[in-house]
Amino acid sequence: DWVDAFKIWEGGLGIWGAIALGALGAWIACRRYEVSFLTFADAVVPGILVAQAIGRWGNWFNNEIYGPATDLPWGLEIHEWDSGAGRAAVDAAGDPIVLGTFHPTFLYESLFLLALAVLLLVLDRRVRFAPGQVMALYIAGYPVGRIVIESIRTDAANTILGLRVNIWTSVVVFVLGVVLYITLGRRAVRSKETNVSDGENSTLTR
């Protein structure tokens, strides 16, 4: 039921809602204290990525969000979960029941987030971005990794036309990030041209 998405008391927000509402709160605070929201967003994006990377490790503690079976050394051992007891189910001998070893998709996403944070920091030192463009790169960059991760996850999820909802969401957010990046760049160019024109007119007037 789509209305369940708004029942935050039954599980909380996903990352999409958390970032969106967090951005709204930051925008309100920036307006109140007369701080440029775009400049603020550019500054906090790397930290947000690191925070997301750390947060993903909660999936390890929760014994959740993994991919197909694997025999790779970094495979994640998943146990049968006893939700009533709040721990792994055990066999007659009292040993945890292991379902198998699977790809740790949360780990892959965590590493991707850290790499993206480093990449944006490096680019910001080498490229003269318009205000807000680093934020736009984050908005467009995160979904790229998320699409790959979602494609190998095996946990149950709602689907649309055979694809997980998070993949569709990632595509929409990616497009939003690209459009925002282009729009902010063009706005900065127009602003610069206007300032140059005003300066020339001022010189002629004098």
Buried (B, 14 or more C-beta within 10 A) or exposed (E): EEEEEEEEEEEEBEBBEBBEEEBEEBBEEBEEEEEEBBEBBBEBBBEBBBEBBEBBEEBBEEBBBBBEEBEEEEBBEBBEBEEEEEEBBBEEEEEBEEBBBBBBBBBBBBEBBBBBBEBBEEEBEEEEBBBBBBBBBBBBBBBEBBBBBBEEBEEEEEEEEEBBEBBBBBBEBBEBBBEBBEBBBEEBEEEEEEEEEEEEEEEEEE
